[in-house]
Amino acid sequence: MGGLRLRIDLGSKGDLLRVMRLLVFLLSGVILISGCASKKSPEPQGAGMSLPTSQKKLIVTPDDSMVGKVAMVNQGFRFVVLNFPVGHLPVPEQHLSLYRRGVKVGEVKVTRQQYDDNVVADLSTGDAEVGDEARKQ
C-alpha cells in the first residue's frame, strides 16, 4: 500500500522563536496598557486645595420668606391685589412693604379679602405698580 505522505514545512526553528517572542511582547504590552487606562474615581472639585475646617461644611437653608407680586392696582380707592405662592399667604392685618427693582416704594396692610392665592391690601403709604414685590417689613 502506498502511503500518502504529506510534507509539513514549519520553516526554520528561528522563525517560531521570533513569533513566540513577539506574541509575549504584545501580550505584555496589552496588559500594561489596560492596567494604566482603567477608570479612576474622580476627585471632588478643589480636592487639591486646602480649606479651613470651618469652610468645609456647607449649610443650605431653604428660603421660606413670603414674597408676593402686585397683580392689580386701584389708585382711586388706594388698594392693591397681591398674588402669593400657594401656601405662603400673609395673615389679615399684616403690614408688608412694596419694592420696585429693589427700592422700597410703599407699604400695604393686608385685609381679610382673599381668593385662592390672591389677597387684597390697602395702600398705606407710597405708590404701587403691577409687578412690584410685596415682602415682610
Secondary structure, DSSP 8 states (H G I E B T S, - for coil): ------------HHHHHHHHHHHHHHHHHHHHHHHHTS------TTTTS---HHHHS---------EEEEEEEETTTTEEEEE--TT----TT-EEEEEETTEEEEEEEEEEEEETTEEEEEEEEE---TT-EEEE-
